[in-house]
Amino acid sequence: MAKTVQEHFEECKQIDQIVDQANALLTKVRNELVIARAVLEALSEYQHPKLAMAVPYQFRQDLGDKHVTPRTVIDAEITRINALLGDRA
């Protein structure tokens, strides 16, 4: 069944709305990541180097360290956020 030109225009409007909503959501997520990164960077300097954390085995493997400190975890998360945002490669 062939669609009319009007039906195609209506579908295009719907797609435009979906893309606009996705872009708005992406902007919100990006802003939240920037805030989270700033908070983590501020917390990082207050972590004692001898403080250890119990973390799951897989997370220790990802960090490549048996003695996981809060600062190590924070730095790893900051690195992940930087990779997602792509602004501090």
C-alpha contacts under 8 A as a table, 3 or more apart, distances in Angstrom:
res1	aa1	res2	aa2	distance
3	K	7	E	6.03
3	K	8	H	6.82
4	T	7	E	5.22
4	T	8	H	6.52
5	V	8	H	5.13
5	V	9	F	6.31
6	Q	9	F	5.09
6	Q	10	E	6.25
7	E	10	E	5.07
7	E	11	E	6.24
8	H	11	E	5.10
8	H	12	C	6.18
9	F	12	C	5.01
9	F	13	K	6.25
10	E	13	K	5.09
10	E	14	Q	6.36
11	E	14	Q	5.06
11	E	15	I	6.23
12	C	15	I	5.04
12	C	16	D	6.10
13	K	16	D	5.00
13	K	17	Q	6.23
14	Q	17	Q	5.10
14	Q	18	I	6.28
15	I	18	I	5.05
15	I	19	V	6.15
16	D	19	V	5.13
16	D	20	D	6.09
17	Q	20	D	5.04
17	Q	21	Q	6.14
18	I	21	Q	5.11
18	I	22	A	6.13
19	V	22	A	5.02
19	V	23	N	6.11
20	D	23	N	5.11
20	D	24	A	6.17
21	Q	24	A	5.05
21	Q	25	L	6.19
22	A	25	L	5.08
22	A	26	L	6.09
23	N	26	L	4.96
23	N	27	T	6.16
24	A	27	T	5.13
24	A	28	K	6.32
25	L	28	K	5.07
25	L	29	V	6.17
26	L	29	V	5.12
26	L	30	R	6.06
27	T	30	R	5.06
27	T	31	N	6.17
28	K	31	N	5.14
28	K	32	E	6.23
29	V	32	E	5.05
29	V	33	L	6.15
30	R	33	L	5.07
30	R	34	V	6.25
30	R	85	L	6.96
31	N	34	V	5.10
31	N	35	I	6.34
32	E	35	I	5.08
32	E	36	A	6.08
33	L	36	A	4.96
33	L	37	R	6.00
33	L	81	I	6.62
33	L	85	L	7.80
34	V	37	R	5.15
34	V	38	A	6.27
35	I	38	A	5.12
35	I	39	V	6.27
36	A	39	V	5.14
36	A	40	L	6.12
37	R	40	L	5.10
37	R	41	E	6.06
37	R	78	I	5.81
37	R	81	I	6.75
38	A	41	E	5.13
38	A	42	A	6.21
39	V	42	A	5.11
39	V	43	L	6.19
40	L	43	L	5.03
40	L	44	S	5.97
40	L	74	I	6.16
40	L	78	I	6.95
41	E	44	S	5.16
41	E	45	E	7.21
41	E	74	I	7.68
41	E	75	D	7.91
41	E	78	I	7.39
42	A	45	E	6.28
42	A	46	Y	7.75
43	L	46	Y	5.58
43	L	47	Q	7.03
44	S	47	Q	5.69
44	S	70	P	7.84
44	S	71	R	5.47
44	S	74	I	6.31
44	S	75	D	7.38
45	E	71	R	7.80
47	Q	51	L	7.55
47	Q	70	P	6.41
47	Q	71	R	5.82
48	H	51	L	5.54
48	H	71	R	7.86
49	P	69	T	6.72
49	P	71	R	7.36
50	K	69	T	7.18
51	L	69	T	5.75
51	L	70	P	7.11
52	A	67	H	6.35
52	A	68	V	5.60
52	A	69	T	4.59
52	A	70	P	6.84
53	M	67	H	7.65
53	M	68	V	5.62
53	M	69	T	5.59
53	M	70	P	6.43
54	A	68	V	7.41
55	V	59	F	6.45
55	V	60	R	6.66
55	V	68	V	7.56
56	P	59	F	5.40
56	P	60	R	6.51
57	Y	60	R	5.09
57	Y	61	Q	6.22
58	Q	61	Q	4.99
58	Q	62	D	6.20
59	F	62	D	5.00
59	F	63	L	6.29
60	R	63	L	5.11
60	R	64	G	5.94
60	R	65	D	5.78
60	R	66	K	6.15
60	R	68	V	6.97
61	Q	64	G	4.87
61	Q	65	D	6.79
61	Q	66	K	7.98
63	L	68	V	7.98
63	L	72	T	7.80
63	L	73	V	8.00
63	L	76	A	7.47
65	D	68	V	6.10
68	V	72	T	6.21
68	V	73	V	7.17
69	T	72	T	5.15
69	T	73	V	6.56
70	P	73	V	5.14
70	P	74	I	6.10
71	R	74	I	4.98
71	R	75	D	5.96
72	T	75	D	5.17
72	T	76	A	6.12
73	V	76	A	5.10
73	V	77	E	6.25
74	I	77	E	5.16
74	I	78	I	6.17
75	D	78	I	5.01
75	D	79	T	6.16
76	A	79	T	5.07
76	A	80	R	6.30
77	E	80	R	4.97
77	E	81	I	6.16
78	I	81	I	5.06
78	I	82	N	6.08
79	T	82	N	5.05
79	T	83	A	6.22
80	R	83	A	5.07
80	R	84	L	6.26
81	I	84	L	5.02
81	I	85	L	6.09
82	N	85	L	5.15
82	N	86	G	5.62
82	N	87	D	6.38
82	N	88	R	5.54
82	N	89	A	6.63
83	A	86	G	5.00
83	A	87	D	7.72
83	A	88	R	7.45
83	A	89	A	6.61
85	L	88	R	7.70
86	G	89	A	5.93
